[in-house]
């Protein structure tokens, strides 16, 4: 009986091992079939199409291909932020050209000033410092940008104080009214600038194009005009447009550097030795800093989004706007303290012979407070830019 039980037990164990061996063989066979299908392209149609499309985009938009060595990239970004006598002289010359362009509505002069404007170097250096967590470079690049801004504002303020024809022009209004489109231009321009600075070939031509597209210098000219005209609203609006360009160019260029895998500065205490603790601290700090940058830039863009939404809402108004009242009102909100309302239209007026009535084209500006003569002159110049056949401008407090 014991022999019989032992025999049954052995038979069951052999059957169990046989089943396990069979399952293992089936799994191995299925793996072999799957591997054969992957190797020879025997996949479902949708899977094959998706894989082909993904491979195409991966190879087509591979920005790491043709990348310069990391030390070359660093040299390019850092050198762009260094200030010297030649740099500042070129900056002042570019600012004078830009002021003339804005003062005379000359697009050629404005574009010429932007082509030689050296401000882009400091902005890209700030982007590199943020991407690599280089606090020393960030401090130096930000200080250099502030110094250049001061030179630009002093130069433009002096020019508009001395210019005999200084006044509000369309170019001045365009460069002191930030919109979402300026923000988008800064994003794509910064991406192109960061990508160009990281290529094997010299990026000079591309950087010049980015400088023209993103227009860093004209808003500083408009801010200088606002200072010369004692118009705080115009100056702040123009400086905000300049800030939008700087912040979003730097953000986009930083994104390029992160996609390229630019290494962090891990030597946090600058002693020449990178410890495991410093490496971990650098990674943790980089994560925190990047999130703070994203949140900060999003908050910084809120006024720009609000201004653009108001402009779009006015453009969607079904009321006829043959005199560009919506656009003029947006510009007047920048230059007129306490601005409330702007209207323009035809009004009846006595004819010169007194026997009939004529029509006059009259613009009316309503503000919270009485405007001084300089503010009125500036507002009237701005209105006449958009309404060529204007007869008169009325100002009232309401």
MIKOL-422318 format. One record per residue (C-alpha): residue number from 1; residue in one letter; x, y, z. Coordinates in steps of 0.25 Angstrom, whole numbers, plus 2048, in hexadecimal, padded with zeros to 3 digits. Layout:
% residues N
+-----+------+-----+-----+-----+
: pos : code :  xx :  yy :  zz :
+-----+------+-----+-----+-----+
: NUM :    a :   X :   Y :   Z :
...
+-----+------+-----+-----+-----+
//
This chain:
% residues 398
+-----+------+-----+-----+-----+
: pos : code :  xx :  yy :  zz :
+-----+------+-----+-----+-----+
:   1 :    x : 800 : 800 : 800 :
:   2 :    x : 80B : 80A : 803 :
:   3 :    x : 812 : 806 : 7F6 :
:   4 :    x : 805 : 809 : 7EF :
:   5 :    x : 804 : 817 : 7F6 :
:   6 :    x : 812 : 81B : 7F3 :
:   7 :    x : 810 : 817 : 7E4 :
:   8 :    x : 804 : 820 : 7E3 :
:   9 :    x : 80B : 82B : 7EA :
:  10 :    x : 816 : 82A : 7E0 :
:  11 :    x : 80D : 82A : 7D4 :
:  12 :    x : 806 : 836 : 7D9 :
:  13 :    x : 813 : 83D : 7DB :
:  14 :    x : 818 : 839 : 7CD :
:  15 :    x : 80A : 83E : 7C7 :
:  16 :    x : 80C : 84B : 7CE :
:  17 :    x : 81A : 84D : 7C9 :
:  18 :    x : 815 : 84A : 7BB :
:  19 :    x : 80A : 854 : 7BC :
:  20 :    x : 815 : 85F : 7C1 :
:  21 :    x : 81E : 85B : 7B6 :
:  22 :    x : 813 : 85C : 7AC :
:  23 :    x : 80F : 86A : 7B0 :
:  24 :    x : 81D : 86E : 7B0 :
:  25 :    x : 81F : 869 : 7A2 :
:  26 :    x : 812 : 870 : 79E :
:  27 :    x : 817 : 87D : 7A4 :
:  28 :    x : 825 : 87C : 79D :
:  29 :    x : 81E : 879 : 790 :
:  30 :    x : 815 : 885 : 791 :
:  31 :    x : 821 : 88E : 794 :
:  32 :    x : 828 : 888 : 788 :
:  33 :    x : 81C : 88B : 77F :
:  34 :    x : 81A : 89A : 785 :
:  35 :    x : 829 : 89C : 783 :
:  36 :    x : 828 : 897 : 775 :
:  37 :    x : 81D : 8A0 : 772 :
:  38 :    x : 824 : 8AC : 777 :
:  39 :    x : 830 : 8A9 : 76F :
:  40 :    x : 829 : 8A6 : 762 :
:  41 :    x : 81E : 8B1 : 763 :
:  42 :    x : 813 : 8A7 : 766 :
:  43 :    x : 80A : 8B1 : 76E :
:  44 :    x : 7FC : 8B6 : 76D :
:  45 :    x : 7FA : 8C1 : 763 :
:  46 :    x : 7F8 : 8CC : 76D :
:  47 :    x : 804 : 8C8 : 775 :
:  48 :    x : 80D : 8C8 : 769 :
:  49 :    x : 807 : 8D6 : 765 :
:  50 :    x : 809 : 8DC : 772 :
:  51 :    x : 817 : 8D7 : 774 :
:  52 :    x : 81B : 8DC : 766 :
:  53 :    x : 815 : 8EA : 769 :
:  54 :    x : 81C : 8EB : 777 :
:  55 :    x : 829 : 8E6 : 771 :
:  56 :    x : 828 : 8F1 : 766 :
:  57 :    x : 825 : 8FC : 76F :
:  58 :    x : 830 : 8F8 : 779 :
:  59 :    x : 83B : 8F8 : 76E :
:  60 :    x : 835 : 904 : 767 :
:  61 :    x : 834 : 90D : 773 :
:  62 :    x : 841 : 908 : 77A :
:  63 :    x : 847 : 915 : 77F :
:  64 :    x : 853 : 90E : 785 :
:  65 :    x : 858 : 90B : 778 :
:  66 :    x : 863 : 915 : 774 :
:  67 :    x : 864 : 91A : 782 :
:  68 :    x : 871 : 921 : 786 :
:  69 :    x : 879 : 91B : 791 :
:  70 :    x : 874 : 920 : 79F :
:  71 :    x : 880 : 928 : 7A2 :
:  72 :    x : 87E : 930 : 795 :
:  73 :    x : 870 : 932 : 798 :
:  74 :    x : 873 : 938 : 7A5 :
:  75 :    x : 87E : 941 : 79F :
:  76 :    x : 874 : 947 : 795 :
:  77 :    x : 869 : 949 : 7A0 :
:  78 :    x : 873 : 94F : 7AA :
:  79 :    x : 87B : 958 : 7A0 :
:  80 :    x : 86E : 95F : 79B :
:  81 :    x : 86C : 965 : 7A9 :
:  82 :    x : 87A : 96B : 7AB :
:  83 :    x : 87A : 97A : 7AB :
:  84 :    x : 885 : 983 : 7A6 :
:  85 :    x : 887 : 991 : 7A0 :
:  86 :    x : 884 : 98C : 791 :
:  87 :    x : 877 : 985 : 796 :
:  88 :    x : 872 : 991 : 79D :
:  89 :    x : 876 : 99A : 791 :
:  90 :    x : 86E : 991 : 787 :
:  91 :    x : 862 : 991 : 791 :
:  92 :    x : 862 : 9A0 : 792 :
:  93 :    x : 863 : 9A2 : 782 :
:  94 :    x : 858 : 997 : 781 :
:  95 :    x : 84F : 99F : 78A :
:  96 :    x : 851 : 9AC : 783 :
:  97 :    x : 84D : 9A5 : 776 :
:  98 :    x : 841 : 99F : 77C :
:  99 :    x : 83C : 9AC : 782 :
: 100 :    x : 83D : 9B3 : 775 :
: 101 :    x : 835 : 9A7 : 76F :
: 102 :    x : 82A : 9A8 : 779 :
: 103 :    x : 82A : 9B8 : 779 :
: 104 :    x : 829 : 9B8 : 769 :
: 105 :    x : 821 : 9AB : 767 :
: 106 :    x : 82C : 9A5 : 760 :
: 107 :    x : 82C : 996 : 75F :
: 108 :    x : 839 : 995 : 758 :
: 109 :    x : 840 : 99C : 764 :
: 110 :    x : 839 : 994 : 76E :
: 111 :    x : 83D : 987 : 767 :
: 112 :    x : 84B : 98C : 766 :
: 113 :    x : 84C : 98F : 775 :
: 114 :    x : 847 : 981 : 778 :
: 115 :    x : 851 : 97A : 76F :
: 116 :    x : 85D : 981 : 777 :
: 117 :    x : 856 : 980 : 785 :
: 118 :    x : 85F : 978 : 78E :
: 119 :    x : 854 : 976 : 799 :
: 120 :    x : 851 : 968 : 794 :
: 121 :    x : 85E : 963 : 79A :
: 122 :    x : 85B : 966 : 7A8 :
: 123 :    x : 84D : 960 : 7A7 :
: 124 :    x : 852 : 953 : 7A1 :
: 125 :    x : 85D : 952 : 7AD :
: 126 :    x : 852 : 953 : 7B7 :
: 127 :    x : 84B : 948 : 7B0 :
: 128 :    x : 858 : 93F : 7B1 :
: 129 :    x : 85A : 943 : 7BF :
: 130 :    x : 84C : 93E : 7C3 :
: 131 :    x : 84D : 931 : 7BB :
: 132 :    x : 85A : 92E : 7C2 :
: 133 :    x : 858 : 934 : 7CF :
: 134 :    x : 864 : 93D : 7CE :
: 135 :    x : 861 : 948 : 7D9 :
: 136 :    x : 86D : 950 : 7D6 :
: 137 :    x : 86A : 950 : 7C7 :
: 138 :    x : 85C : 954 : 7CA :
: 139 :    x : 860 : 95F : 7D3 :
: 140 :    x : 86A : 965 : 7C9 :
: 141 :    x : 861 : 964 : 7BD :
: 142 :    x : 855 : 96A : 7C4 :
: 143 :    x : 85E : 975 : 7C9 :
: 144 :    x : 864 : 977 : 7BB :
: 145 :    x : 855 : 978 : 7B5 :
: 146 :    x : 852 : 982 : 7C0 :
: 147 :    x : 85E : 98B : 7BC :
: 148 :    x : 85A : 98A : 7AD :
: 149 :    x : 84C : 98E : 7B1 :
: 150 :    x : 851 : 99A : 7B8 :
: 151 :    x : 859 : 99F : 7AD :
: 152 :    x : 84E : 99D : 7A3 :
: 153 :    x : 844 : 9A5 : 7AC :
: 154 :    x : 84E : 9B0 : 7AE :
: 155 :    x : 851 : 9B1 : 79F :
: 156 :    x : 843 : 9B1 : 79A :
: 157 :    x : 83E : 9BB : 7A5 :
: 158 :    x : 849 : 9C4 : 7A1 :
: 159 :    x : 846 : 9C3 : 792 :
: 160 :    x : 837 : 9C5 : 794 :
: 161 :    x : 83A : 9D1 : 79D :
: 162 :    x : 843 : 9D7 : 792 :
: 163 :    x : 83B : 9D3 : 786 :
: 164 :    x : 833 : 9DF : 780 :
: 165 :    x : 828 : 9D6 : 77A :
: 166 :    x : 827 : 9CC : 785 :
: 167 :    x : 818 : 9C7 : 786 :
: 168 :    x : 80F : 9BB : 787 :
: 169 :    x : 810 : 9B3 : 77A :
: 170 :    x : 80A : 9A6 : 776 :
: 171 :    x : 817 : 99E : 778 :
: 172 :    x : 818 : 9A4 : 786 :
: 173 :    x : 80A : 99F : 789 :
: 174 :    x : 80C : 991 : 783 :
: 175 :    x : 819 : 98F : 78C :
: 176 :    x : 812 : 993 : 799 :
: 177 :    x : 806 : 98A : 798 :
: 178 :    x : 809 : 97C : 79C :
: 179 :    x : 800 : 971 : 796 :
: 180 :    x : 800 : 962 : 796 :
: 181 :    x : 806 : 962 : 788 :
: 182 :    x : 812 : 969 : 78E :
: 183 :    x : 813 : 95E : 798 :
: 184 :    x : 812 : 953 : 78D :
: 185 :    x : 81D : 95A : 785 :
: 186 :    x : 826 : 95A : 791 :
: 187 :    x : 824 : 94B : 793 :
: 188 :    x : 827 : 947 : 785 :
: 189 :    x : 832 : 951 : 784 :
: 190 :    x : 838 : 94C : 790 :
: 191 :    x : 837 : 93D : 78C :
: 192 :    x : 83E : 941 : 77F :
: 193 :    x : 849 : 949 : 786 :
: 194 :    x : 84C : 93E : 790 :
: 195 :    x : 84C : 933 : 784 :
: 196 :    x : 855 : 93C : 77C :
: 197 :    x : 85F : 93E : 787 :
: 198 :    x : 860 : 92F : 789 :
: 199 :    x : 863 : 92B : 77B :
: 200 :    x : 871 : 928 : 775 :
: 201 :    x : 870 : 933 : 76B :
: 202 :    x : 872 : 941 : 76F :
: 203 :    x : 864 : 947 : 773 :
: 204 :    x : 866 : 956 : 770 :
: 205 :    x : 85C : 957 : 764 :
: 206 :    x : 851 : 950 : 76C :
: 207 :    x : 853 : 958 : 779 :
: 208 :    x : 852 : 965 : 770 :
: 209 :    x : 845 : 960 : 76B :
: 210 :    x : 840 : 95C : 779 :
: 211 :    x : 844 : 96A : 77E :
: 212 :    x : 83B : 971 : 773 :
: 213 :    x : 82F : 967 : 776 :
: 214 :    x : 82F : 969 : 785 :
: 215 :    x : 831 : 978 : 785 :
: 216 :    x : 839 : 97B : 792 :
: 217 :    x : 83D : 989 : 78F :
: 218 :    x : 831 : 991 : 78A :
: 219 :    x : 829 : 98F : 797 :
: 220 :    x : 835 : 995 : 79F :
: 221 :    x : 834 : 9A1 : 795 :
: 222 :    x : 826 : 9A2 : 798 :
: 223 :    x : 828 : 9A2 : 7A7 :
: 224 :    x : 833 : 9AD : 7A5 :
: 225 :    x : 829 : 9B5 : 79E :
: 226 :    x : 81F : 9B3 : 7A9 :
: 227 :    x : 829 : 9B8 : 7B3 :
: 228 :    x : 82D : 9C4 : 7AA :
: 229 :    x : 81E : 9C8 : 7A9 :
: 230 :    x : 81C : 9C5 : 7B8 :
: 231 :    x : 811 : 9BA : 7B5 :
: 232 :    x : 813 : 9AF : 7BF :
: 233 :    x : 808 : 9A6 : 7B9 :
: 234 :    x : 80F : 9A6 : 7AB :
: 235 :    x : 81C : 9A3 : 7B2 :
: 236 :    x : 817 : 998 : 7BA :
: 237 :    x : 80F : 991 : 7AF :
: 238 :    x : 81B : 992 : 7A5 :
: 239 :    x : 824 : 98C : 7B0 :
: 240 :    x : 81A : 981 : 7B3 :
: 241 :    x : 81B : 97E : 7A4 :
: 242 :    x : 82A : 97D : 7A5 :
: 243 :    x : 829 : 974 : 7B1 :
: 244 :    x : 81F : 96B : 7A9 :
: 245 :    x : 82A : 969 : 79E :
: 246 :    x : 835 : 967 : 7A8 :
: 247 :    x : 82E : 95D : 7B1 :
: 248 :    x : 828 : 954 : 7A6 :
: 249 :    x : 834 : 954 : 79D :
: 250 :    x : 83C : 94F : 7A9 :
: 251 :    x : 831 : 945 : 7AC :
: 252 :    x : 831 : 93F : 79E :
: 253 :    x : 840 : 93F : 79D :
: 254 :    x : 841 : 938 : 7AA :
: 255 :    x : 838 : 92D : 7A5 :
: 256 :    x : 841 : 92B : 799 :
: 257 :    x : 84D : 929 : 7A3 :
: 258 :    x : 845 : 91F : 7AB :
: 259 :    x : 841 : 917 : 79F :
: 260 :    x : 850 : 917 : 79B :
: 261 :    x : 853 : 911 : 7A8 :
: 262 :    x : 85D : 91C : 7AC :
: 263 :    x : 864 : 918 : 7B9 :
: 264 :    x : 861 : 91F : 7C6 :
: 265 :    x : 86B : 926 : 7CE :
: 266 :    x : 86D : 91D : 7DA :
: 267 :    x : 879 : 923 : 7E1 :
: 268 :    x : 870 : 92C : 7EA :
: 269 :    x : 87B : 931 : 7F3 :
: 270 :    x : 885 : 933 : 7E7 :
: 271 :    x : 890 : 92B : 7EE :
: 272 :    x : 893 : 923 : 7E2 :
: 273 :    x : 88E : 916 : 7E8 :
: 274 :    x : 880 : 910 : 7E5 :
: 275 :    x : 87B : 907 : 7F0 :
: 276 :    x : 86F : 8FE : 7EF :
: 277 :    x : 868 : 907 : 7F9 :
: 278 :    x : 86A : 913 : 7F0 :
: 279 :    x : 865 : 90B : 7E4 :
: 280 :    x : 858 : 907 : 7EB :
: 281 :    x : 856 : 916 : 7F0 :
: 282 :    x : 858 : 91B : 7E2 :
: 283 :    x : 84E : 912 : 7DC :
: 284 :    x : 844 : 915 : 7E7 :
: 285 :    x : 846 : 924 : 7E6 :
: 286 :    x : 845 : 924 : 7D7 :
: 287 :    x : 838 : 91D : 7D8 :
: 288 :    x : 833 : 928 : 7E2 :
: 289 :    x : 839 : 934 : 7DA :
: 290 :    x : 832 : 92F : 7CD :
: 291 :    x : 824 : 92E : 7D3 :
: 292 :    x : 826 : 93C : 7D9 :
: 293 :    x : 82A : 942 : 7CC :
: 294 :    x : 81E : 93C : 7C5 :
: 295 :    x : 814 : 941 : 7CF :
: 296 :    x : 81B : 94F : 7CF :
: 297 :    x : 81A : 950 : 7C0 :
: 298 :    x : 80C : 94C : 7C0 :
: 299 :    x : 808 : 956 : 7CB :
: 300 :    x : 811 : 961 : 7C3 :
: 301 :    x : 809 : 95E : 7B6 :
: 302 :    x : 7FB : 961 : 7BD :
: 303 :    x : 7FA : 970 : 7BA :
: 304 :    x : 7FE : 96D : 7AC :
: 305 :    x : 7F3 : 963 : 7AA :
: 306 :    x : 7E9 : 96D : 7B0 :
: 307 :    x : 7ED : 978 : 7A7 :
: 308 :    x : 7EC : 96F : 79B :
: 309 :    x : 7DE : 969 : 79F :
: 310 :    x : 7D9 : 978 : 7A0 :
: 311 :    x : 7DE : 97B : 792 :
: 312 :    x : 7D8 : 96E : 78C :
: 313 :    x : 7CB : 971 : 793 :
: 314 :    x : 7CB : 97F : 78D :
: 315 :    x : 7CE : 97A : 77F :
: 316 :    x : 7C3 : 970 : 780 :
: 317 :    x : 7B9 : 97B : 784 :
: 318 :    x : 7AE : 97B : 779 :
: 319 :    x : 7AE : 98B : 77A :
: 320 :    x : 7B4 : 991 : 76D :
: 321 :    x : 7C2 : 996 : 770 :
: 322 :    x : 7C6 : 99D : 764 :
: 323 :    x : 7D0 : 9A7 : 76B :
: 324 :    x : 7D7 : 99C : 773 :
: 325 :    x : 7D1 : 9A0 : 780 :
: 326 :    x : 7D4 : 993 : 787 :
: 327 :    x : 7E3 : 993 : 784 :
: 328 :    x : 7E4 : 9A2 : 787 :
: 329 :    x : 7DD : 9A0 : 795 :
: 330 :    x : 7E7 : 995 : 798 :
: 331 :    x : 7F3 : 99F : 795 :
: 332 :    x : 7EC : 9AA : 79C :
: 333 :    x : 7EB : 9A1 : 7A9 :
: 334 :    x : 7FA : 9A1 : 7A9 :
: 335 :    x : 7FD : 9B0 : 7A7 :
: 336 :    x : 7F1 : 9B7 : 7AE :
: 337 :    x : 7F1 : 9B7 : 7BE :
: 338 :    x : 7E3 : 9B2 : 7C3 :
: 339 :    x : 7DE : 9AF : 7B5 :
: 340 :    x : 7CF : 9AA : 7B4 :
: 341 :    x : 7C9 : 9AB : 7A7 :
: 342 :    x : 7CC : 9AF : 798 :
: 343 :    x : 7C2 : 9B2 : 78D :
: 344 :    x : 7C4 : 9B8 : 77F :
: 345 :    x : 7B9 : 9BC : 775 :
: 346 :    x : 7B2 : 9C7 : 76D :
: 347 :    x : 7AB : 9D2 : 774 :
: 348 :    x : 7A2 : 9DD : 76F :
: 349 :    x : 7A9 : 9EB : 76F :
: 350 :    x : 7A4 : 9F9 : 76A :
: 351 :    x : 7A9 : 9FC : 75C :
: 352 :    x : 7B2 : A08 : 75A :
: 353 :    x : 7A6 : A10 : 753 :
: 354 :    x : 79D : A0D : 75F :
: 355 :    x : 791 : A08 : 756 :
: 356 :    x : 794 : 9F9 : 757 :
: 357 :    x : 79B : 9EE : 75F :
: 358 :    x : 7A7 : 9E7 : 75B :
: 359 :    x : 7AD : 9DA : 761 :
: 360 :    x : 7BA : 9DA : 768 :
: 361 :    x : 7C2 : 9CD : 76C :
: 362 :    x : 7C5 : 9CE : 77B :
: 363 :    x : 7CC : 9C5 : 785 :
: 364 :    x : 7C8 : 9C5 : 793 :
: 365 :    x : 7D1 : 9C0 : 79F :
: 366 :    x : 7CC : 9BE : 7AD :
: 367 :    x : 7D5 : 9BD : 7B9 :
: 368 :    x : 7D4 : 9BC : 7C8 :
: 369 :    x : 7DD : 9C9 : 7CA :
: 370 :    x : 7E0 : 9D5 : 7C2 :
: 371 :    x : 7EB : 9D3 : 7B8 :
: 372 :    x : 7F7 : 9DD : 7B7 :
: 373 :    x : 7FB : 9E3 : 7AA :
: 374 :    x : 806 : 9D9 : 7A7 :
: 375 :    x : 7FC : 9CD : 7A9 :
: 376 :    x : 7F2 : 9D4 : 7A1 :
: 377 :    x : 7FC : 9D7 : 796 :
: 378 :    x : 801 : 9C8 : 796 :
: 379 :    x : 7F3 : 9C3 : 796 :
: 380 :    x : 7EF : 9CC : 78A :
: 381 :    x : 7FB : 9C8 : 782 :
: 382 :    x : 7F8 : 9B9 : 785 :
: 383 :    x : 7E9 : 9BB : 780 :
: 384 :    x : 7ED : 9C2 : 774 :
: 385 :    x : 7F6 : 9B6 : 770 :
: 386 :    x : 7EA : 9AE : 76E :
: 387 :    x : 7E0 : 9B8 : 76A :
: 388 :    x : 7E6 : 9C0 : 75F :
: 389 :    x : 7DA : 9CA : 75C :
: 390 :    x : 7D8 : 9CE : 76A :
: 391 :    x : 7D2 : 9DC : 76D :
: 392 :    x : 7D4 : 9DD : 77C :
: 393 :    x : 7D6 : 9D5 : 789 :
: 394 :    x : 7CE : 9D7 : 795 :
: 395 :    x : 7D2 : 9D4 : 7A3 :
: 396 :    x : 7C9 : 9D2 : 7AF :
: 397 :    x : 7C9 : 9CD : 7BD :
: 398 :    x : 7BF : 9C3 : 7C1 :
+-----+------+-----+-----+-----+
//
